[in-house]
């Protein structure tokens, strides 16, 4: 046995400081994580997974050019042709997802809406090891603790209720937990952001829709609506609202984005803007250059029911999209702007994956959230504020909406209002 000579221990002060910091902030992680923004972002997302406000996977399955509506063929255990699968959800640190059960305005019918809900629910049921259906904040947290992606349903466009509060209630019973008041077209009771305004916001029946959503506990989603509709909904709603996939209009003057006047009103309401990643909503330059192609898509795709034909048109227009670089830093600018104007408790994320084709570099699919969080780390965001952004804010909104619903259901029966009576 060889004896070593006794000598004083030498200490590396910087290593000690780093180690102490990690014990507080990142227990169990290597020291380099304290200095590496991406490693720190991954560590934060491991503790606070993202709850994303909008993903169009059910529509991507319906529109699949090879096997339309076939949940089995669209295998999420493999890399899909779209932006979403189980592996990339894990890579992205996604712990909760509102799956959009979108129906185009020109196809509005209860049958189509029910089919979309069916597709979404069959997807969730097919992957019990990776996905878990959720209908409340408690169920979301339970799924995330179990390592599964909490799966909620969001209905995109109030045209789907066909002016019926009974239909609204039926969709809630099927698991829908938010409804975007409009999509691309103005309704009989609400003005859209991308169509002619006919009502100056919400009609009296539109206000009743919001009140009934409050009574049910269904989140009022104001993405896609006009600024006047936003303001009316904020005035009427007794529960916090959401914008499931919108960015800041001050940075990109697109009608789908949220004006500062509305952002300023969110503190009083308690709502949250879930910043989206679509190039046209992030970059004003891209929005202006691509506007003619979006208009062409709207005109040429209308009435084009065959998924393969729609896919060919999509690829044709995608090839003609402007080659303008959009960056993660620009998305972070929108997140920073919402935090600055509305407050850090009123910002979240809603990527809009599988619903568009043009993305910032590094955010091309659902695996990209750590890169966005790394950019925010570099900008000085605290762990606490990043946790709010990831899921804390939307969970708070869900709980408050649930509390409002419990209160209202004690005193207010289901509304019997019709659009004719209003």
C-alpha positions as CSV (number, residue, x, y, z in Angstrom):
1,X,0.0,0.0,0.0
2,X,1.4,3.3,-1.0
3,X,0.9,6.2,1.3
4,X,0.2,9.7,-0.1
5,X,1.9,12.6,1.5
6,X,-0.3,14.8,3.7
7,X,-0.8,18.3,2.1
8,X,-3.2,21.1,2.5
9,X,-6.3,20.9,0.3
10,X,-6.6,23.5,-2.4
11,X,-9.9,25.0,-3.3
12,X,-11.1,26.5,-6.6
13,X,-13.3,29.4,-5.4
14,X,-15.2,29.7,-8.7
15,X,-16.0,26.0,-8.7
16,X,-17.3,26.3,-5.1
17,X,-19.4,29.3,-6.0
18,X,-20.8,27.5,-9.1
19,X,-21.5,24.4,-7.0
20,X,-23.4,26.3,-4.4
21,X,-25.5,28.1,-7.0
22,X,-26.4,24.8,-8.6
23,X,-27.5,23.3,-5.3
24,X,-30.0,26.1,-5.0
25,X,-31.1,26.4,-8.6
26,X,-30.3,23.2,-10.4
27,X,-29.8,20.3,-8.0
28,X,-28.3,17.3,-9.6
29,X,-27.1,19.1,-12.8
30,X,-23.5,19.5,-13.9
31,X,-21.9,22.9,-13.2
32,X,-21.8,24.0,-16.8
33,X,-25.6,24.3,-16.8
34,X,-25.4,27.5,-14.7
35,X,-23.5,29.2,-17.6
36,X,-25.1,27.5,-20.6
37,X,-28.5,29.1,-21.4
38,X,-29.7,26.1,-23.3
39,X,-28.9,23.7,-20.5
40,X,-30.5,26.0,-18.0
41,X,-33.6,26.3,-20.3
42,X,-33.9,22.5,-20.4
43,X,-33.6,22.3,-16.7
44,X,-36.4,24.8,-16.2
45,X,-38.6,23.0,-18.6
46,X,-37.9,19.7,-16.9
47,X,-39.5,21.2,-13.8
48,X,-42.0,23.4,-15.5
49,X,-43.1,21.9,-18.8
50,X,-44.7,24.1,-21.4
51,X,-48.5,24.2,-21.7
52,X,-49.0,25.3,-25.3
53,X,-52.2,27.0,-26.4
54,X,-52.7,25.8,-29.9
55,X,-51.7,22.8,-32.1
56,X,-53.6,21.7,-35.2
57,X,-52.6,18.1,-35.2
58,X,-56.2,16.8,-35.5
59,X,-56.6,18.8,-38.7
60,X,-53.3,17.6,-40.0
61,X,-54.5,14.0,-39.5
62,X,-57.8,14.8,-41.2
63,X,-56.0,16.5,-44.1
64,X,-53.2,13.8,-44.5
65,X,-52.6,13.3,-48.2
66,X,-51.8,9.6,-47.7
67,X,-54.3,8.4,-45.1
68,X,-56.9,11.1,-44.3
69,X,-58.5,10.8,-40.9
70,X,-56.5,7.6,-40.1
71,X,-55.3,8.0,-36.5
72,X,-53.5,4.7,-36.7
73,X,-51.6,5.5,-39.9
74,X,-50.5,8.9,-38.5
75,X,-48.2,7.3,-36.0
76,X,-46.9,9.6,-33.4
77,X,-44.4,7.1,-32.1
78,X,-42.5,7.8,-35.4
79,X,-41.3,11.0,-36.9
80,X,-44.4,12.4,-38.6
81,X,-44.5,14.5,-41.8
82,X,-45.8,17.4,-39.8
83,X,-44.5,19.3,-36.8
84,X,-45.7,17.0,-33.9
85,X,-44.9,13.5,-32.6
86,X,-44.2,12.1,-29.2
87,X,-40.4,12.2,-29.4
88,X,-40.4,15.9,-30.4
89,X,-42.9,16.8,-27.7
90,X,-40.5,15.3,-25.2
91,X,-37.5,17.1,-26.7
92,X,-39.5,20.4,-26.6
93,X,-40.4,20.0,-22.9
94,X,-44.1,20.1,-23.7
95,X,-46.2,19.0,-20.7
96,X,-49.6,20.2,-21.8
97,X,-51.2,20.9,-25.1
98,X,-54.5,22.4,-26.2
99,X,-55.3,20.4,-29.4
100,X,-57.3,22.5,-31.8
101,X,-60.4,20.8,-33.1
102,X,-60.6,23.3,-36.0
103,X,-63.4,23.3,-38.6
104,X,-63.2,25.7,-41.6
105,X,-65.9,28.3,-41.8
106,X,-67.1,27.0,-45.2
107,X,-67.5,23.4,-43.7
108,X,-69.4,24.4,-40.6
109,X,-71.7,21.6,-39.4
110,X,-72.1,19.7,-36.2
111,X,-71.0,16.5,-37.9
112,X,-67.6,17.9,-39.0
113,X,-67.0,19.4,-35.5
114,X,-67.9,16.1,-33.9
115,X,-65.5,14.3,-36.2
116,X,-62.7,16.6,-35.2
117,X,-63.3,16.0,-31.5
118,X,-63.4,12.3,-32.3
119,X,-60.1,12.4,-34.0
120,X,-58.5,14.3,-31.2
121,X,-59.8,12.0,-28.5
122,X,-58.8,8.9,-30.4
123,X,-55.3,10.3,-30.7
124,X,-55.1,10.8,-27.0
125,X,-56.5,7.3,-26.3
126,X,-54.1,5.6,-28.7
127,X,-51.0,6.8,-26.7
128,X,-51.8,6.3,-23.0
129,X,-48.1,6.2,-22.2
130,X,-47.5,9.6,-23.7
131,X,-50.8,11.5,-23.6
132,X,-53.5,11.9,-21.1
133,X,-56.9,13.5,-21.6
134,X,-57.4,16.5,-19.3
135,X,-60.5,18.7,-18.6
136,X,-59.3,20.7,-15.6
137,X,-56.2,22.3,-14.1
138,X,-55.9,19.5,-11.6
139,X,-56.0,16.9,-14.3
140,X,-53.4,18.8,-16.3
141,X,-51.1,18.8,-13.3
142,X,-51.7,15.1,-12.6
143,X,-50.8,14.2,-16.1
144,X,-47.6,16.3,-16.1
145,X,-46.5,14.7,-12.8
146,X,-47.0,11.3,-14.4
147,X,-44.7,12.3,-17.3
148,X,-47.5,12.5,-19.9
149,X,-48.7,15.4,-22.1
150,X,-51.9,16.7,-20.7
151,X,-54.2,16.9,-23.6
152,X,-57.0,19.5,-23.7
153,X,-59.4,20.4,-26.5
154,X,-59.8,23.9,-28.0
155,X,-62.5,24.7,-30.5
156,X,-61.3,27.2,-33.1
157,X,-64.2,29.3,-34.3
158,X,-67.6,30.1,-32.8
159,X,-69.2,29.3,-36.2
160,X,-69.2,25.7,-35.0
161,X,-72.0,26.3,-32.5
162,X,-74.3,27.5,-35.3
163,X,-75.8,30.2,-33.1
164,X,-76.9,27.6,-30.5
165,X,-76.1,27.8,-26.8
166,X,-77.3,24.2,-26.5
167,X,-74.6,23.1,-29.0
168,X,-72.0,25.1,-27.0
169,X,-73.0,23.2,-23.8
170,X,-72.8,19.9,-25.7
171,X,-69.3,20.6,-27.0
172,X,-68.3,21.5,-23.4
173,X,-69.6,18.1,-22.2
174,X,-67.4,16.4,-24.9
175,X,-64.3,18.0,-23.3
176,X,-63.9,21.3,-25.2
177,X,-62.2,23.7,-22.8
178,X,-61.9,26.8,-24.9
179,X,-63.6,28.3,-27.9
180,X,-62.1,30.9,-30.2
181,X,-65.1,33.3,-30.7
182,X,-64.5,33.7,-34.4
183,X,-62.1,32.3,-37.0
184,X,-61.4,34.0,-40.3
185,X,-65.0,35.2,-40.9
186,X,-67.4,37.5,-39.1
187,X,-70.3,35.7,-37.5
188,X,-73.9,36.6,-36.9
189,X,-72.8,37.7,-33.4
190,X,-69.1,38.6,-33.5
191,X,-66.7,40.5,-35.7
192,X,-63.5,38.7,-37.0
193,X,-60.1,40.3,-37.2
194,X,-59.8,39.3,-40.9
195,X,-63.2,40.0,-42.3
196,X,-65.6,43.0,-42.6
197,X,-66.8,44.2,-39.2
198,X,-70.6,44.2,-39.1
199,X,-71.4,44.6,-35.4
200,X,-68.8,46.8,-33.9
201,X,-67.7,43.9,-31.7
202,X,-70.1,41.5,-30.0
203,X,-73.9,41.6,-30.5
204,X,-76.2,41.1,-27.5
205,X,-76.3,37.4,-28.4
206,X,-72.5,37.4,-28.6
207,X,-72.3,38.8,-25.1
208,X,-74.6,35.9,-24.0
209,X,-72.2,33.4,-25.6
210,X,-69.4,34.8,-23.4
211,X,-71.6,34.7,-20.3
212,X,-72.6,31.1,-20.9
213,X,-68.9,30.2,-21.5
214,X,-68.1,31.7,-18.1
215,X,-70.9,29.7,-16.5
216,X,-69.7,26.5,-18.0
217,X,-66.0,27.1,-17.3
218,X,-65.0,27.2,-21.0
219,X,-62.2,29.7,-21.6
220,X,-63.0,32.6,-23.9
221,X,-60.3,32.7,-26.6
222,X,-59.9,36.0,-28.4
223,X,-57.4,35.0,-31.1
224,X,-58.8,35.8,-34.5
225,X,-61.4,38.4,-33.3
226,X,-61.4,42.1,-34.0
227,X,-60.1,44.6,-31.5
228,X,-63.7,45.7,-30.8
229,X,-64.7,42.1,-30.1
230,X,-61.7,41.8,-27.8
231,X,-62.8,44.9,-25.9
232,X,-66.4,43.8,-25.6
233,X,-65.4,40.3,-24.4
234,X,-63.1,41.8,-21.8
235,X,-65.9,44.0,-20.6
236,X,-68.4,41.1,-20.4
237,X,-66.3,38.2,-19.2
238,X,-66.3,37.5,-15.5
239,X,-63.4,35.0,-16.0
240,X,-59.9,35.6,-17.4
241,X,-59.7,35.3,-21.2
242,X,-57.0,33.8,-23.3
243,X,-55.4,34.5,-26.7
244,X,-54.5,31.0,-27.6
245,X,-52.1,31.9,-30.5
246,X,-51.5,35.6,-31.1
247,X,-48.6,38.0,-30.9
248,X,-48.0,41.7,-30.3
249,X,-49.4,44.1,-32.9
250,X,-47.0,46.9,-31.9
251,X,-44.2,44.7,-33.3
252,X,-46.0,43.2,-36.3
253,X,-49.0,45.1,-37.6
254,X,-51.0,42.0,-38.5
255,X,-54.8,42.0,-37.8
256,X,-54.4,38.6,-35.9
257,X,-52.1,40.3,-33.3
258,X,-53.1,42.0,-30.1
259,X,-53.0,45.9,-29.8
260,X,-51.3,47.5,-26.9
261,X,-54.6,48.9,-25.6
262,X,-56.0,45.4,-25.2
263,X,-52.7,44.2,-23.6
264,X,-53.0,47.0,-21.1
265,X,-56.5,45.8,-20.1
266,X,-55.4,42.2,-19.4
267,X,-54.1,42.9,-15.9
268,X,-57.6,43.8,-14.7
269,X,-59.1,40.8,-16.4
270,X,-56.4,38.4,-15.4
271,X,-56.0,36.9,-18.9
272,X,-53.0,35.6,-20.9
273,X,-51.7,36.2,-24.4
274,X,-50.1,33.0,-25.7
275,X,-47.5,34.3,-28.1
276,X,-47.5,32.4,-31.4
277,X,-44.5,31.6,-33.7
278,X,-46.0,31.9,-37.2
279,X,-43.7,34.0,-39.4
280,X,-46.5,36.2,-40.6
281,X,-47.5,37.1,-37.0
282,X,-43.9,37.6,-35.9
283,X,-42.2,39.6,-38.7
284,X,-43.9,42.6,-40.2
285,X,-41.6,42.3,-43.2
286,X,-42.7,38.7,-43.8
287,X,-46.3,39.6,-43.2
288,X,-46.3,42.3,-45.9
289,X,-44.4,40.1,-48.4
290,X,-46.6,37.0,-47.9
291,X,-50.0,38.7,-47.8
292,X,-50.8,38.1,-51.5
293,X,-50.1,34.4,-51.1
294,X,-52.3,34.1,-48.0
295,X,-55.1,35.8,-50.0
296,X,-54.5,33.4,-52.9
297,X,-54.7,30.4,-50.5
298,X,-58.0,31.7,-49.1
299,X,-59.5,32.1,-52.6
300,X,-58.2,28.9,-54.2
301,X,-58.6,26.5,-51.2
302,X,-62.3,27.4,-50.7
303,X,-64.4,24.5,-51.7
304,X,-61.3,22.3,-52.3
305,X,-62.3,19.3,-50.2
306,X,-59.8,16.7,-51.4
307,X,-56.9,16.5,-49.0
308,X,-54.3,15.6,-51.7
309,X,-55.4,18.6,-53.8
310,X,-55.2,20.9,-50.8
311,X,-51.7,19.6,-50.1
312,X,-50.6,20.2,-53.6
313,X,-51.9,23.8,-53.4
314,X,-50.2,24.3,-50.0
315,X,-46.8,23.1,-51.4
316,X,-47.2,25.3,-54.5
317,X,-47.7,28.4,-52.4
318,X,-45.1,27.4,-49.8
319,X,-42.5,27.3,-52.7
320,X,-43.4,30.9,-53.5
321,X,-43.2,32.2,-50.0
322,X,-40.8,35.0,-49.5
323,X,-37.3,34.0,-48.4
324,X,-37.2,36.3,-45.4
325,X,-35.3,35.2,-42.3
326,X,-37.4,35.2,-39.1
327,X,-35.6,34.4,-35.9
328,X,-36.1,33.1,-32.4
329,X,-35.0,36.6,-31.2
330,X,-38.0,38.1,-32.9
331,X,-40.3,35.7,-31.2
332,X,-38.6,36.6,-27.9
333,X,-39.2,40.3,-28.7
334,X,-43.0,39.6,-28.8
335,X,-42.8,37.7,-25.5
336,X,-40.9,40.6,-23.9
337,X,-43.4,43.1,-25.3
338,X,-46.4,41.3,-23.8
339,X,-44.5,41.1,-20.5
340,X,-43.7,44.8,-20.6
341,X,-47.2,46.0,-21.5
342,X,-49.5,43.4,-19.8
343,X,-47.2,42.1,-17.1
344,X,-45.3,38.8,-16.7
345,X,-48.4,37.1,-15.3
346,X,-50.2,37.6,-18.6
347,X,-47.9,35.9,-21.2
348,X,-47.8,32.3,-22.4
349,X,-47.0,30.4,-25.6
350,X,-49.2,29.1,-28.4
351,X,-47.0,27.8,-31.3
352,X,-49.8,27.0,-33.8
353,X,-47.9,24.0,-35.1
354,X,-49.4,21.8,-37.8
355,X,-51.5,24.7,-38.8
356,X,-49.0,26.7,-40.8
357,X,-45.8,26.1,-42.9
358,X,-43.5,29.1,-42.2
359,X,-41.6,29.2,-39.0
360,X,-38.6,31.1,-37.4
361,X,-35.3,29.4,-37.6
362,X,-34.9,27.0,-34.7
363,X,-38.7,26.8,-34.1
364,X,-39.7,24.6,-37.0
365,X,-41.5,22.1,-34.8
366,X,-42.5,21.3,-31.3
367,X,-39.0,20.4,-30.2
368,X,-37.9,24.1,-30.3
369,X,-39.2,25.5,-27.0
370,X,-35.9,25.1,-25.2
371,X,-34.2,27.3,-27.7
372,X,-36.7,30.0,-27.1
373,X,-36.3,29.7,-23.4
374,X,-32.5,29.9,-23.8
375,X,-32.9,33.2,-25.7
376,X,-35.0,34.5,-22.8
377,X,-32.4,33.2,-20.3
378,X,-29.8,35.3,-22.2
379,X,-32.1,38.3,-21.8
380,X,-32.2,38.0,-18.0
381,X,-35.5,36.2,-17.4
382,X,-35.6,34.7,-14.0
383,X,-36.4,31.0,-13.4
384,X,-39.6,32.1,-11.6
385,X,-40.8,34.2,-14.6
386,X,-39.9,31.5,-17.1
387,X,-42.0,29.0,-15.0
388,X,-44.9,31.5,-15.3
389,X,-44.4,31.7,-19.1
390,X,-44.2,27.9,-19.4
391,X,-47.3,26.9,-17.5
392,X,-48.0,28.9,-14.4
393,X,-50.0,31.6,-16.0
394,X,-52.3,29.4,-18.0
395,X,-52.9,27.1,-15.0
396,X,-53.9,30.1,-13.0
397,X,-56.3,31.2,-15.7
398,X,-57.8,27.8,-15.8
399,X,-58.3,27.6,-12.1
400,X,-59.9,31.1,-12.0
401,X,-62.3,30.2,-14.8
402,X,-63.2,27.0,-12.9
403,X,-63.8,29.1,-9.7
404,X,-66.0,31.5,-11.7
405,X,-68.0,28.6,-13.1
406,X,-68.7,27.1,-9.7
407,X,-69.9,30.4,-8.4
408,X,-72.1,31.2,-11.4
409,X,-73.7,27.7,-11.5
410,X,-75.1,28.2,-8.0
411,X,-77.1,31.2,-9.1
412,X,-77.5,31.1,-12.9
413,X,-79.3,28.4,-14.9
414,X,-78.3,27.4,-18.4
415,X,-79.2,30.2,-20.8
416,X,-82.2,29.8,-23.0
417,X,-81.3,32.8,-25.2
418,X,-81.4,32.5,-29.0
419,X,-80.0,34.8,-31.6
420,X,-83.5,35.8,-32.6
421,X,-84.4,36.8,-29.0
422,X,-81.3,38.9,-28.7
